[in-house]
Structure formats: C-alpha cells, structure tokens
Amino acid sequence: MRRLGYFAVSIVLTLALIFGVRSFANMIFNARPPAKPAVEVPPLREAKAAAKQEAGGGQQQAEAQPAAASAPDAKRGKKVFNKCKACHFADQEKNKVGPHLVGIVGRPVASVEGFKYSGAMKAKAAELGTWTEENLMRYLADPKGVVPGNKMAFGGLKKEQDIKDVIAYLKEAAK
Ligand code: HEC
C-alpha cells in the first residue's frame, strides 16, 4: 500500500512537473511574440507619425521657401551661372563664345567692342536699348523669342527665380 502511495504521489508530481514546464514554456513561447509587437508597434507608429509630421513640416518649409526665396540671391545665381560659364565671363572683360557680361545690367545692348554680334542682336539693340533687369528677365527666359536669330545657343532659363538669382549674381560678379 505504501508503495502504491509513493507511486501515486510520484505520478502526481511528475504530471505537475510536466504541466508546470509546459505552461511555463507556453508562457514563454506564446506570450513572447505577442508581447513584442504589442510593445514595439506603437512606438514604430509613433515614429512614423513623427517622421510624417517632420516631413510635413519640411514640406511647409519648402512651401514657405519660394516666397522667402523670391528675393534675388547672388549665391544661388552663381550656381545658375554655371550654365552660362562656357560662353561668358561675368567677372572679367574678356570675351568667350559670347561677350563678357561685366556691368551687363544697364549696359547698352550689343555694345562690347571687338565682339562680333550677330546681325539680329545688333538690329535689336536699337529697340531694346539697354539691358535693364526687365529686358534681361525677358531675354534669359527666351533668348530666341526676344531676339530672333541671335547666335546665343542657349534655350533659356525656365525658372523665374533662377533668372532673378543670376541677374543678382551678374551685378555682384562685376564688382
Ligand atoms: C552656348 C554659348 C552661350 C551660353 C550657354 C549663354 N550665352 Fe549668352 N550669349 C552668347 C552669344 C554668342 C551671345 C551673342 C549673341 C549674338 O550676338 O547674337 C550672347 C549674348 C548674351 C547677352 C547679350 C550681351 C550683349 O552684350 O548685348 C547676354 C545678356 C547674355 N548672353 C547672357 C547670358 C546668360 C546670363 C547666360 C546663362 C543663363 C548665357 N548668356 C548663356 C552665348 C551664350
């Protein structure tokens, strides 16, 4: 009888051990995976939301920039002038493919001595008079349209801001 009693107790203990281990294992394996997403997902979402907000803030800044940027900026204009550099000096009175642009704002059209302007440019000189900022704005946006037949092989600057900036640079560069 006693043996049976021990046997019964040992079985109960063994079962208890097995279930104990099992439920412990369940606790680990079942509980962990959900525990992770439950803990990690919300911060991730928050991070995304924060990133979105930042991006939104960035957009707002980007939207705000053109308004703030509409003031001509010679520094930006210097970069724009990279498109003109192959043909024009802005800071010294030497001609390249095109005439130098020293003092271009306020300079009479087609007036650089020794530069061979096209007939078209010379013909337009009387009409345009001087390179006022207004004339430059128009010409740089559409060289072929404003001076048809001129020999400046350049399609024009699409962005008004770029034109304003490059004019600001041209004024600075000659100083
Ligand atoms: C591929 C060469 C080339 C490029 C690039 C070029 N130009 Fe010219 N540019 C010329 C030539 C050539 C003339 C003279 C046109 C003529 O006589 O028909 C000229 C004329 C001009 C004139 C009139 C000058 C005067 O004395 O009346 C201005 C202003 C001017 N360019 C500005 C620019 C600016 C600013 C850029 C860049 C945004 C630029 N050009 C890009 C070749 C170029």
Boltz pocket constraint, residues with backbone or C-beta under 6 A from the ligand:
constraints:
  - pocket:
      binder: B
      contacts: [[A, 80], [A, 81], [A, 83], [A, 84], [A, 85], [A, 86], [A, 87], [A, 88], [A, 97], [A, 98], [A, 99], [A, 100], [A, 101], [A, 104], [A, 108], [A, 109], [A, 110], [A, 111], [A, 112], [A, 116], [A, 117], [A, 118], [A, 119], [A, 120], [A, 121], [A, 122], [A, 131], [A, 136], [A, 140], [A, 149], [A, 150], [A, 151], [A, 152], [A, 153], [A, 154], [A, 157], [A, 166]]
      max_distance: 6.0
